[in-house]
Amino acid sequence: MDFTFTEEQQAAAEAARAVFAGVAPDGVPSPSLVPGAVADDFDRALWTRLADADLLSLLLDPSYGGSGLDAIALCLVLRESAKVLARVPLLESSAAALTVQAYGSEEARTDLLTRVGRGEVVLSVTAHGRTGHDPAELAVTAQRDADGAWVLDGVQTAVPWAYNADYIVVPATAMDGDAGLTEDRHTAMAPVGTDHVLLALVPRVHEGVALAEQISTAGERLAELRLDSARIAARDVIDADGAWEGLRELLTIGTCALALGLGEGALTMTGEYTGKREQFGHPIASFQAVAVQAADRYIDLRAMEATLWQAAWRISSGAAGALPSAGDVAVAKIWASEGVRRVVQTAQHLHGGFGADVDYPLHRYHAWAKHLELSLGPAAAHEESLGDLLAAHPLG
Protein backbone atom coordinates (compact mmCIF):
# COMPACT_ATOMS: atom_id res chain seq x y z
CA MET A 1 0.00 0.00 0.00
CA ASP A 2 1.19 3.52 -0.83
CA PHE A 3 0.66 5.99 2.00
CA THR A 4 2.49 8.92 0.40
CA PHE A 5 0.64 12.08 -0.50
CA THR A 6 0.28 13.22 -4.08
CA GLU A 7 2.50 15.97 -5.44
CA GLU A 8 -0.43 18.39 -5.36
CA GLN A 9 -1.21 17.57 -1.72
CA GLN A 10 2.44 17.96 -0.74
CA ALA A 11 2.58 21.29 -2.58
CA ALA A 12 -0.43 22.51 -0.60
CA ALA A 13 1.27 21.54 2.66
CA GLU A 14 4.50 23.28 1.63
CA ALA A 15 2.61 26.43 0.68
CA ALA A 16 0.85 26.34 4.06
CA ARG A 17 4.12 25.98 5.94
CA ALA A 18 5.47 29.03 4.10
CA VAL A 19 2.40 31.12 4.91
CA PHE A 20 2.18 30.11 8.57
CA ALA A 21 5.94 30.32 9.20
CA GLY A 22 5.73 33.91 10.39
CA VAL A 23 2.61 33.55 12.53
CA ALA A 24 3.06 34.00 16.28
CA PRO A 25 0.71 31.97 18.48
CA ASP A 26 0.67 34.83 20.98
CA GLY A 27 -0.32 37.54 18.53
CA VAL A 28 -3.44 38.45 20.55
CA PRO A 29 -3.88 38.93 24.31
CA SER A 30 -3.97 35.82 26.44
CA PRO A 31 -7.50 34.51 27.11
CA SER A 32 -6.43 34.34 30.75
CA LEU A 33 -5.99 38.11 30.90
CA VAL A 34 -9.09 39.47 29.14
CA PRO A 35 -12.69 39.15 30.36
CA GLY A 36 -14.14 38.93 26.84
CA ALA A 37 -12.90 38.01 23.40
CA VAL A 38 -9.18 38.26 22.64
CA ALA A 39 -10.05 40.11 19.40
CA ASP A 40 -13.09 41.34 17.52
CA ASP A 41 -12.03 39.85 14.20
CA PHE A 42 -9.92 37.03 12.84
CA ASP A 43 -6.45 37.62 11.40
CA ARG A 44 -7.36 39.47 8.19
CA ALA A 45 -3.73 39.96 7.14
CA LEU A 46 -3.13 36.22 7.34
CA TRP A 47 -6.42 35.62 5.49
CA THR A 48 -5.11 37.77 2.63
CA ARG A 49 -1.86 35.82 2.51
CA LEU A 50 -3.80 32.55 2.39
CA ALA A 51 -5.85 33.88 -0.52
CA ASP A 52 -2.70 35.04 -2.34
CA ALA A 53 -1.24 31.53 -1.90
CA ASP A 54 -4.44 29.97 -3.35
CA LEU A 55 -5.08 28.15 -0.09
CA LEU A 56 -8.64 29.46 0.29
CA SER A 57 -9.64 27.86 -3.00
CA LEU A 58 -8.01 24.45 -2.55
CA LEU A 59 -11.24 22.49 -2.84
CA LEU A 60 -12.88 24.57 -5.55
CA ASP A 61 -13.01 23.59 -9.19
CA PRO A 62 -10.70 25.42 -11.62
CA SER A 63 -13.79 27.04 -13.14
CA TYR A 64 -14.12 28.97 -9.87
CA GLY A 65 -10.41 29.73 -9.65
CA GLY A 66 -9.64 26.74 -7.44
CA SER A 67 -7.18 23.86 -7.38
CA GLY A 68 -9.73 21.05 -7.36
CA LEU A 69 -8.02 19.20 -4.50
CA ASP A 70 -9.61 17.02 -1.85
CA ALA A 71 -10.23 16.79 1.88
CA ILE A 72 -6.77 15.34 2.47
CA ALA A 73 -5.14 18.49 1.08
CA LEU A 74 -7.35 20.67 3.28
CA CYS A 75 -6.43 18.63 6.35
CA LEU A 76 -2.72 19.00 5.55
CA VAL A 77 -3.15 22.78 5.48
CA LEU A 78 -5.27 22.82 8.64
CA ARG A 79 -2.64 20.76 10.42
CA GLU A 80 -0.02 23.43 9.69
CA SER A 81 -2.37 26.23 10.74
CA ALA A 82 -2.98 24.70 14.17
CA LYS A 83 0.72 24.41 14.96
CA VAL A 84 0.78 28.20 15.31
CA LEU A 85 -2.85 28.62 16.47
CA ALA A 86 -3.77 30.52 13.31
CA ARG A 87 -6.92 32.59 13.94
CA VAL A 88 -8.71 32.16 10.62
CA PRO A 89 -12.00 30.49 9.57
CA LEU A 90 -10.20 28.26 7.08
CA LEU A 91 -12.06 25.06 7.98
CA GLU A 92 -15.54 26.53 8.10
CA SER A 93 -15.25 28.63 4.95
CA SER A 94 -13.59 25.87 2.91
CA ALA A 95 -16.06 23.18 4.00
CA ALA A 96 -19.07 25.41 3.36
CA ALA A 97 -17.74 26.43 -0.07
CA LEU A 98 -17.24 22.79 -1.08
CA THR A 99 -20.81 22.03 -0.04
CA VAL A 100 -22.16 24.93 -2.09
CA GLN A 101 -20.10 23.74 -5.05
CA ALA A 102 -21.36 20.16 -4.76
CA TYR A 103 -25.01 20.79 -3.93
CA GLY A 104 -25.85 24.48 -4.27
CA SER A 105 -27.84 26.25 -6.95
CA GLU A 106 -26.11 27.64 -10.01
CA GLU A 107 -26.90 31.17 -8.81
CA ALA A 108 -25.30 30.56 -5.42
CA ARG A 109 -22.21 28.96 -6.95
CA THR A 110 -21.74 31.77 -9.43
CA ASP A 111 -22.29 34.47 -6.83
CA LEU A 112 -20.15 33.08 -4.02
CA LEU A 113 -17.44 30.60 -4.92
CA THR A 114 -14.96 32.73 -6.83
CA ARG A 115 -15.20 35.44 -4.18
CA VAL A 116 -14.74 32.88 -1.40
CA GLY A 117 -11.57 31.63 -3.09
CA ARG A 118 -10.23 35.18 -3.27
CA GLY A 119 -10.99 35.77 0.41
CA GLU A 120 -13.59 38.44 -0.33
CA VAL A 121 -16.49 36.44 1.13
CA VAL A 122 -16.25 34.45 4.36
CA LEU A 123 -18.53 31.52 5.19
CA SER A 124 -19.21 29.88 8.53
CA VAL A 125 -21.31 26.90 9.64
CA THR A 126 -23.58 26.17 12.59
CA ALA A 127 -22.91 22.63 13.77
CA HIS A 128 -23.51 22.53 17.54
CA GLY A 129 -27.28 22.63 17.81
CA ARG A 130 -29.17 24.56 20.45
CA THR A 131 -27.10 23.40 23.42
CA GLY A 132 -23.96 21.87 21.96
CA HIS A 133 -25.19 18.37 22.78
CA ASP A 134 -28.15 17.95 20.44
CA PRO A 135 -28.14 17.40 16.68
CA ALA A 136 -27.67 20.69 14.86
CA GLU A 137 -30.35 19.87 12.29
CA LEU A 138 -33.01 19.64 15.03
CA ALA A 139 -32.32 23.10 16.47
CA VAL A 140 -33.80 24.97 13.51
CA THR A 141 -36.94 24.28 11.51
CA ALA A 142 -37.72 25.48 7.99
CA GLN A 143 -41.02 25.76 6.21
CA ARG A 144 -41.88 26.99 2.73
CA ASP A 145 -44.00 30.07 2.32
CA ALA A 146 -46.43 30.83 -0.46
CA ASP A 147 -43.64 32.26 -2.65
CA GLY A 148 -41.41 29.19 -2.38
CA ALA A 149 -38.90 30.72 0.01
CA TRP A 150 -37.92 29.01 3.27
CA VAL A 151 -38.75 30.52 6.66
CA LEU A 152 -36.33 29.54 9.44
CA ASP A 153 -36.95 29.51 13.19
CA GLY A 154 -34.69 28.29 15.98
CA VAL A 155 -31.42 28.79 17.84
CA GLN A 156 -27.89 27.53 17.20
CA THR A 157 -25.09 27.88 19.74
CA ALA A 158 -21.32 28.40 19.53
CA VAL A 159 -21.22 29.52 15.91
CA PRO A 160 -17.56 30.20 15.01
CA TRP A 161 -16.63 33.54 13.41
CA ALA A 162 -20.33 34.45 13.16
CA TYR A 163 -19.68 38.15 13.71
CA ASN A 164 -17.18 38.23 10.84
CA ALA A 165 -18.70 35.86 8.30
CA ASP A 166 -20.77 37.12 5.39
CA TYR A 167 -22.96 34.00 5.27
CA ILE A 168 -23.64 31.27 7.81
CA VAL A 169 -24.63 27.81 6.62
CA VAL A 170 -27.45 26.62 8.87
CA PRO A 171 -28.78 23.03 8.87
CA ALA A 172 -32.52 22.90 9.43
CA THR A 173 -35.25 20.31 9.40
CA ALA A 174 -37.77 20.96 6.66
CA MET A 175 -41.34 20.60 7.82
CA ASP A 176 -44.20 19.15 5.83
CA GLY A 177 -47.38 21.13 5.45
CA ASP A 178 -49.02 19.85 8.63
CA ALA A 179 -45.92 19.78 10.82
CA GLY A 180 -45.38 21.74 13.95
CA LEU A 181 -43.02 21.96 16.92
CA THR A 182 -43.18 20.26 20.26
CA GLU A 183 -44.81 22.44 22.90
CA ASP A 184 -41.65 22.79 24.97
CA ARG A 185 -39.69 25.47 23.10
CA HIS A 186 -36.88 25.26 25.65
CA THR A 187 -35.86 21.84 24.35
CA ALA A 188 -34.08 21.17 21.08
CA MET A 189 -37.43 21.97 19.41
CA ALA A 190 -37.81 18.49 17.98
CA PRO A 191 -40.01 18.67 14.91
CA VAL A 192 -43.13 16.60 14.45
CA GLY A 193 -43.87 15.16 11.02
CA THR A 194 -40.48 16.12 9.58
CA ASP A 195 -39.37 15.60 6.03
CA HIS A 196 -35.61 16.03 5.57
CA VAL A 197 -32.60 18.20 6.39
CA LEU A 198 -31.67 21.19 4.29
CA LEU A 199 -28.89 23.79 4.47
CA ALA A 200 -29.65 27.50 4.33
CA LEU A 201 -27.13 30.19 3.40
CA VAL A 202 -28.12 32.84 5.94
CA PRO A 203 -26.64 36.34 5.56
CA ARG A 204 -25.16 37.65 8.79
CA VAL A 205 -27.13 40.87 8.40
CA HIS A 206 -30.68 39.87 7.56
CA GLU A 207 -34.19 40.39 8.86
CA GLY A 208 -35.01 37.82 11.52
CA VAL A 209 -31.34 37.07 12.25
CA ALA A 210 -29.78 38.05 15.59
CA LEU A 211 -26.45 37.23 17.25
CA ALA A 212 -25.63 37.01 20.96
CA GLU A 213 -21.97 36.96 21.95
CA GLN A 214 -20.38 33.86 23.42
CA ILE A 215 -16.70 33.30 24.25
CA SER A 216 -14.79 30.05 23.66
CA THR A 217 -12.24 28.57 26.05
CA ALA A 218 -9.58 29.94 23.69
CA GLY A 219 -11.00 33.43 24.04
CA GLU A 220 -12.44 33.56 20.55
CA ARG A 221 -15.71 35.32 19.81
CA LEU A 222 -18.50 32.86 19.08
CA ALA A 223 -22.19 33.58 18.74
CA GLU A 224 -25.58 32.21 19.56
CA LEU A 225 -27.54 32.51 16.32
CA ARG A 226 -31.23 33.26 16.75
CA LEU A 227 -33.58 32.90 13.80
CA ASP A 228 -37.06 34.35 14.08
CA SER A 229 -39.02 33.85 10.86
CA ALA A 230 -35.89 34.53 8.81
CA ARG A 231 -36.91 34.25 5.16
CA ILE A 232 -34.30 32.73 2.84
CA ALA A 233 -34.78 32.59 -0.93
CA ALA A 234 -34.91 29.13 -2.50
CA ARG A 235 -31.71 29.80 -4.49
CA ASP A 236 -29.82 30.09 -1.18
CA VAL A 237 -31.14 26.81 0.24
CA ILE A 238 -29.51 23.44 -0.42
CA ASP A 239 -32.23 20.84 -0.49
CA ALA A 240 -30.27 17.72 -1.48
CA ASP A 241 -29.86 14.36 0.25
CA GLY A 242 -26.48 13.88 1.89
CA ALA A 243 -25.42 17.54 1.84
CA TRP A 244 -25.53 18.02 5.62
CA GLU A 245 -23.99 14.62 6.37
CA GLY A 246 -21.09 15.35 4.02
CA LEU A 247 -20.53 18.82 5.45
CA ARG A 248 -20.62 17.54 9.03
CA GLU A 249 -18.10 14.79 8.26
CA LEU A 250 -15.74 17.27 6.58
CA LEU A 251 -16.00 19.64 9.53
CA THR A 252 -15.25 16.76 11.90
CA ILE A 253 -12.13 15.51 10.15
CA GLY A 254 -11.00 19.11 9.75
CA THR A 255 -11.30 19.48 13.52
CA CYS A 256 -9.23 16.29 13.88
CA ALA A 257 -6.55 17.82 11.64
CA LEU A 258 -6.49 20.94 13.80
CA ALA A 259 -6.14 18.79 16.93
CA LEU A 260 -3.26 16.89 15.34
CA GLY A 261 -1.40 20.05 14.35
CA LEU A 262 -1.95 21.61 17.76
CA GLY A 263 -0.70 18.47 19.51
CA GLU A 264 2.40 18.36 17.33
CA GLY A 265 3.08 22.02 18.07
CA ALA A 266 2.73 21.49 21.82
CA LEU A 267 4.93 18.37 21.83
CA THR A 268 7.61 20.17 19.78
CA MET A 269 7.64 22.98 22.35
CA THR A 270 7.93 20.39 25.10
CA GLY A 271 10.86 18.65 23.42
CA GLU A 272 12.71 21.93 23.00
CA TYR A 273 12.07 22.94 26.61
CA THR A 274 13.02 19.64 28.22
CA GLY A 275 16.15 19.47 26.08
CA LYS A 276 17.35 22.78 27.57
CA ARG A 277 15.96 22.64 31.11
CA GLU A 278 18.54 21.08 33.45
CA GLN A 279 18.27 19.41 36.82
CA PHE A 280 21.18 17.79 38.67
CA GLY A 281 23.42 18.88 35.82
CA HIS A 282 21.52 17.08 33.05
CA PRO A 283 18.70 18.03 30.65
CA ILE A 284 15.44 16.70 32.04
CA ALA A 285 14.73 15.14 28.62
CA SER A 286 17.37 12.56 29.48
CA PHE A 287 15.40 11.39 32.53
CA GLN A 288 13.46 8.20 31.95
CA ALA A 289 10.25 9.51 33.55
CA VAL A 290 10.22 12.47 31.16
CA ALA A 291 11.19 10.47 28.08
CA VAL A 292 8.51 7.82 28.68
CA GLN A 293 5.75 10.41 29.02
CA ALA A 294 6.86 12.19 25.87
CA ALA A 295 7.03 8.88 24.01
CA ASP A 296 3.48 8.01 25.06
CA ARG A 297 2.24 11.31 23.70
CA TYR A 298 4.15 10.75 20.45
CA ILE A 299 2.26 7.47 20.08
CA ASP A 300 -1.00 9.37 20.65
CA LEU A 301 -0.12 11.74 17.83
CA ARG A 302 0.71 8.92 15.43
CA ALA A 303 -2.63 7.24 16.23
CA MET A 304 -4.41 10.56 15.68
CA GLU A 305 -2.64 10.90 12.36
CA ALA A 306 -3.39 7.37 11.14
CA THR A 307 -7.09 7.59 11.96
CA LEU A 308 -7.34 11.08 10.45
CA TRP A 309 -5.91 10.02 7.09
CA GLN A 310 -8.10 6.92 7.04
CA ALA A 311 -11.22 9.05 7.50
CA ALA A 312 -10.07 11.74 5.08
CA TRP A 313 -9.30 9.10 2.45
CA ARG A 314 -12.74 7.51 2.85
CA ILE A 315 -14.42 10.89 2.39
CA SER A 316 -12.23 11.93 -0.54
CA SER A 317 -12.32 8.65 -2.43
CA GLY A 318 -15.82 7.43 -1.62
CA ALA A 319 -14.30 3.98 -1.12
CA ALA A 320 -16.50 1.31 0.40
CA GLY A 321 -15.72 -0.21 3.77
CA ALA A 322 -17.10 -2.52 6.42
CA LEU A 323 -18.79 0.53 7.94
CA PRO A 324 -20.01 3.75 6.33
CA SER A 325 -17.46 6.57 6.27
CA ALA A 326 -19.14 7.96 9.39
CA GLY A 327 -17.50 5.09 11.30
CA ASP A 328 -14.00 6.17 10.26
CA VAL A 329 -14.86 9.77 11.09
CA ALA A 330 -16.06 8.73 14.56
CA VAL A 331 -12.84 6.78 15.22
CA ALA A 332 -10.74 9.77 14.11
CA LYS A 333 -12.62 12.15 16.41
CA ILE A 334 -12.37 9.76 19.36
CA TRP A 335 -8.59 9.67 18.97
CA ALA A 336 -8.37 13.40 18.31
CA SER A 337 -10.40 14.34 21.38
CA GLU A 338 -8.66 11.98 23.77
CA GLY A 339 -5.21 12.37 22.23
CA VAL A 340 -5.02 16.16 22.13
CA ARG A 341 -6.18 16.34 25.75
CA ARG A 342 -3.45 13.95 26.88
CA VAL A 343 -0.79 15.74 24.82
CA VAL A 344 -1.43 19.20 26.25
CA GLN A 345 -1.78 17.87 29.78
CA THR A 346 1.59 16.13 29.54
CA ALA A 347 3.12 19.22 27.94
CA GLN A 348 1.93 21.35 30.85
CA HIS A 349 3.22 18.80 33.35
CA LEU A 350 6.69 18.54 31.80
CA HIS A 351 7.00 22.32 31.59
CA GLY A 352 6.26 22.63 35.30
CA GLY A 353 5.22 26.09 36.45
CA PHE A 354 6.67 27.61 33.32
CA GLY A 355 3.85 26.04 31.30
CA ALA A 356 1.28 28.14 33.16
CA ASP A 357 3.15 31.41 32.60
CA VAL A 358 0.86 33.68 30.55
CA ASP A 359 3.94 35.18 28.87
CA TYR A 360 4.71 31.74 27.41
CA PRO A 361 2.34 30.43 24.69
CA LEU A 362 1.83 26.86 25.99
CA HIS A 363 -1.25 27.75 28.03
CA ARG A 364 -2.89 28.95 24.82
CA TYR A 365 -2.45 25.50 23.30
CA HIS A 366 -4.17 24.01 26.33
CA ALA A 367 -7.15 26.37 25.94
CA TRP A 368 -7.44 25.68 22.19
CA ALA A 369 -7.13 21.94 22.80
CA LYS A 370 -10.09 21.95 25.19
CA HIS A 371 -12.19 23.72 22.57
CA LEU A 372 -11.20 21.24 19.84
CA GLU A 373 -11.76 18.27 22.15
CA LEU A 374 -15.40 19.22 22.62
CA SER A 375 -16.14 20.71 19.19
CA LEU A 376 -18.59 18.60 17.18
CA GLY A 377 -18.87 16.22 20.11
CA PRO A 378 -16.41 14.81 22.68
CA ALA A 379 -15.00 11.30 22.44
CA ALA A 380 -17.93 9.80 24.38
CA ALA A 381 -20.48 11.10 21.86
CA HIS A 382 -18.57 9.59 18.95
CA GLU A 383 -18.10 6.31 20.81
CA GLU A 384 -21.88 6.15 21.11
CA SER A 385 -22.27 6.90 17.39
CA LEU A 386 -19.72 4.24 16.54
CA GLY A 387 -21.60 1.73 18.70
CA ASP A 388 -24.82 2.52 16.83
CA LEU A 389 -23.04 1.97 13.49
CA LEU A 390 -21.57 -1.34 14.65
CA ALA A 391 -25.01 -2.47 15.79
CA ALA A 392 -26.51 -1.55 12.42
CA HIS A 393 -23.64 -3.03 10.39
CA PRO A 394 -22.41 -6.18 12.18
CA LEU A 395 -18.83 -7.04 11.24
CA GLY A 396 -17.89 -10.52 10.09
Secondary structure, DSSP 8 states (H G I E B T S, - for coil): ------HHHHHHHHHHHHHHTT--TTSS--TTT-SS-S-SS--HHHHHHHHHTT-SSTTS-GGGT-----HHHHHHHHHHHHHTT--S-HHHHHHHHHHHHHHS-HHHHHHHHHHHHTTSS-EEE--STTTSSS-GGGSEEEEE-TTS-EEEEEEEEEEETTTT-SEEEEEEEEEEEEEEE-S-TTS---EEEEEEEEEEEEESS-TTEEEEEEE-TTS-EEEEEEEEEEEE-GGGEE--TTHHHHHHHHHHHHHHHHHHHHHHHHHHHHHHHHHH-EETTEEGGGSHHHHHHHHHHHHHHHHHHHHHHHHHHHHHH----SS-HHHHHHHHHHHHHHHHHHHHHHHHHHHGGGGG-TTSTHHHHHHHHHHHHHTT--HHHHHHHHHHHHHHS---
